[in-house]
Amino acid sequence: MKATDVRAKSLDELRTELEGLKKEQFNLRFQKATGQLENTARVRQIRRDVARIQSIMREKRVTANA
């Protein structure tokens, strides 16, 4: 997911996307703990996408309040 794609979405869409990523992150952690995780790179990708979405959501809130 690119930052430009994230910036094009509204706050509600970002919240929904973040919720989905958090669920996927939980499932991946569970798979890792049970030894069933096949795509280990996905864990890092999800973590970065979550951080990217949270950063852009904060930017949007700050500019809306300013």
N, C-alpha and C positions, 0 to 999 in steps of 0.2 A: 504494500500500500504506500503510495507516494503522498507527500505532504500536500501537494496541490489538490489531490483527490479529497483529502481530509478537509482542507480549507473550504472546499466547495459545498460541503454538507452543513446542514443546520445543527444547532445544539441538540435538538431532539434526536436527529439521526445519529449524531455522534454518541449520545448516551446509549442508544440501542446497539450500535456497533461495539461500544466498549463492553457492554453487558455480555454480548456474544463472545467476544474475545476472552473475557474473564472466565466464562464457562469452559471454553476450549482450553484455556490455560490450566484450569483445574483438572480437566480430563487428561491432559497430557502429563501432568504431575502424577496423577493416579497411575497412568500407564507406565511411567518411568519407575514408580515404586514397585509395581508388580512385574517389571521386566518385559513388558509388552510393547514398549515404545520403539517404533521402527525409524521414524524420521526425527532424529534428534535436533536437526537444524530448525525445525518448526518451533521448538521451545524458545529459541533466541528470537526468531522472527515475531512471534506473538508478543514477547516481552517488549520488543522495540515498537511494535504497532501500538501497544497499550500506552507506552510512554509518549509516543507521538500524538495520539489522540488526546491524552490528558493535557499535554502542553498547548495544543491548539485550542482546546476547550477553555483553558485558562486565558489565553490570548483574547479569545472572543468575549469572555466575561469582563476582562479588564477594559477592552475598548468600548464595550457597551456601557460601562459605568463611568467612563471618562467623558 
